[in-house]
Amino acid sequence: MPEEEIISFKQYYSPNRILVVTYFNKLVQLYCPFPVIFKENTLNYKKNEIAYVVETGLTKNGNYVFKVQNKWFHPKHFRILCYQL
């Protein structure tokens, strides 16, 4: 992602919410804490274990990371549970 896109993207970034497109193509805001279910075993969590994201962050290259308790995870490790339709 080019640097100018990251800078313009940051105006929409917030450490306590994310925008999610649901299965039914509806755009919703999720505010921390929101639930996630792990897709695989990690050092701290087992597959299918539910946890809560307490903070979101951006890496230097513009990728989202999520803080669960005191550890940061990339979204590839879990699925966001979005109950709003």
C-alpha positions as CSV (number, residue, x, y, z in Angstrom):
1,M,0.0,0.0,0.0
2,P,1.5,3.4,-1.0
3,E,2.4,5.8,1.9
4,E,-0.2,8.4,0.8
5,E,-3.0,5.7,1.1
6,I,-1.8,4.8,4.6
7,I,-1.9,8.5,5.7
8,S,-5.4,9.0,4.3
9,F,-6.5,5.7,5.8
10,K,-5.3,6.8,9.3
11,Q,-8.1,9.4,9.5
12,Y,-10.6,6.6,9.6
13,Y,-8.6,4.5,12.1
14,S,-9.6,4.2,15.8
15,P,-7.9,2.0,18.4
16,N,-11.3,1.0,19.9
17,R,-13.4,0.1,16.8
18,I,-13.3,-1.5,13.4
19,L,-15.6,-1.5,10.4
20,V,-16.8,-5.0,9.3
21,V,-18.7,-6.1,6.2
22,T,-21.2,-8.8,7.4
23,Y,-22.1,-12.0,5.5
24,F,-25.1,-10.1,4.2
25,N,-23.0,-7.2,2.8
26,K,-23.9,-4.8,5.6
27,L,-21.3,-2.4,6.9
28,V,-21.3,-2.3,10.8
29,Q,-19.0,-0.8,13.4
30,L,-17.7,-3.1,16.2
31,Y,-16.5,-1.4,19.3
32,C,-14.0,-3.0,21.7
33,P,-14.3,-5.3,23.4
34,F,-15.8,-7.6,20.7
35,P,-15.6,-11.4,20.5
36,V,-13.5,-13.5,18.2
37,I,-13.1,-17.3,17.9
38,F,-9.6,-18.7,17.2
39,K,-9.2,-20.8,14.0
40,E,-6.1,-22.6,15.2
41,N,-4.1,-23.3,18.3
42,T,-1.7,-20.6,19.4
43,L,0.6,-20.3,22.4
44,N,-2.2,-18.8,24.6
45,Y,-5.4,-20.0,22.9
46,K,-6.8,-23.3,21.6
47,K,-8.8,-23.8,18.4
48,N,-12.5,-22.7,18.8
49,E,-11.8,-20.8,22.0
50,I,-13.6,-17.5,22.2
51,A,-11.8,-14.4,23.5
52,Y,-12.3,-10.6,23.4
53,V,-10.4,-8.0,21.4
54,V,-9.6,-5.1,23.7
55,E,-7.7,-2.8,21.3
56,T,-6.9,-2.6,17.6
57,G,-3.7,-1.4,16.0
58,L,-2.0,-0.8,12.7
59,T,1.4,-2.1,11.8
60,K,3.9,0.1,10.0
61,N,2.9,-1.4,6.7
62,G,-0.8,-0.7,7.3
63,N,-2.1,-4.1,8.4
64,Y,-4.5,-4.5,11.3
65,V,-3.5,-6.3,14.5
66,F,-5.7,-7.0,17.4
67,K,-4.9,-7.1,21.1
68,V,-6.4,-10.0,23.1
69,Q,-5.6,-9.7,26.7
70,N,-1.9,-8.6,26.5
71,K,-0.9,-10.2,23.2
72,W,-1.2,-8.9,19.7
73,F,-2.5,-11.1,16.9
74,H,-3.0,-10.8,13.1
75,P,-6.5,-11.5,12.0
76,K,-5.5,-14.7,10.2
77,H,-5.6,-16.4,13.6
78,F,-9.3,-15.9,14.4
79,R,-12.7,-15.1,13.0
80,I,-14.6,-12.0,14.2
81,L,-18.0,-12.9,15.7
82,C,-20.4,-10.3,14.4
83,Y,-23.9,-10.8,15.6
84,Q,-25.4,-7.7,14.0
85,L,-27.1,-8.4,10.7
